[in-house]
Amino acid sequence: MLYFENDYSEGAHPKILQRLIDTNMEQLPGYGTDLYCSRAAEKIRNLCRCPEAEVYFLSGGTQTNQIVINTMLRQYEGVIAASTGHINVHEAGAVEFTGHKVLEVSRHDGKIDIPSLKSFLNTFYGDPSHEHMVFPGMVYISHPTEYGTLYTMDELTEISRICGENRIPLFMDGARLITGLACPENELSLPDIARLCDVFYIGGTKAGALCGEAVVFTGNSCPPHFMTMVKQHGALLAKGRLLGVQFDALFTDDLYKETGSNAIETASLLKKGFLEKGYVLFNDSPTNQIFVVLEDKKAEELKEQVVFSFWEKQDSTHTIVRFATSWATKKDDIEKLLSLL
């Protein structure tokens, strides 16, 4: 079988595994207070050119989204997200489980629609009875988005400005941020993101680590006693070194650039192959998630030899499916897939 279902099917990059082996017998303090977590955090601060940033390591994306949103919102606040936002469609109501509503607005190419965001906020505060409603307490975006698209500099700048005017934080889900940074079409650097967002995270799980997400609070945005609340959520690893060692390796000798670049380069080959063979793409995703419109019969035939993701039905005879590449995808796998088409 050929696997294009997601970008975390494999274990970890060999260099990360080797660092885990090399440090395995070291005796280190727990709960993220070890030297590897400290070194990784400092590397991230330097890359972001944000010396005042507070960096914490959590184990997974849904966990990170839920904890960041829950700890930053007041009990009467919700989080604004695009209708296709990950927290709105693919996290089993994790945010709502904490008592916070996801406030849905329209989307454009998977990105939050800026006019809709403005309209939502203006309508809320323009309503004399808004004290009876869920307050918008945060804006959530992801880069890349659920549909593999990227925010432009102008878009992120405008969203950041709107959040500033309304005194609410901007949170960027960066589960695939490393892949996005490697994309030639990407306009945003880590310093740009640190400057324009109040909090974001750099995903390791989908970039060659076994697990792990690095949460970066910029300015004074970190909630008081954040780590205490992480523990309340049952998310504080005693062996925090597991995350620190991996991120320290990921940001040594630009390994993160290597893992991101492979995902983008192989996706580009795959995208080109689909187009050359006459297949219709659902959208023009520049990243490692390629969305293709397949006839249902063809999709069923392909399932016998290829693992990919159902995304949504287009009509009664066609389905939109996703093919994802990763840090470990080989060009031979791309050629084998294209030969099956």
Secondary structure, DSSP 8 states (H G I E B T S, - for coil): -EE-S-S-SS---HHHHHHHHHTTT----STT-SHHHHHHHHHHHHHHT-TT-EEEEES-HHHHHHHHHHHHS-TTEEEEEETT-HHHHSSTTHHHHTT--EEEE-EETTEE-HHHHHHHHHHHHHSTTGGGS-EEEEEEEESS-TTS----HHHHHHHHHHHHHTT--EEEE-TTHHHHHT-TT----HHHHHHH-SEEEEESTTTT-SS-EEEEE-TT-S-TTHHHHHHHTT---TTTHHHHHHHHHHTSTTHHHHHHHHHHHHHHHHHHHHHHTT-EESS---SSEEEEEEEHHHHHHHTTTEE-EEEEE-SSSEEEEEEE--TT--HHHHHHHHHH-
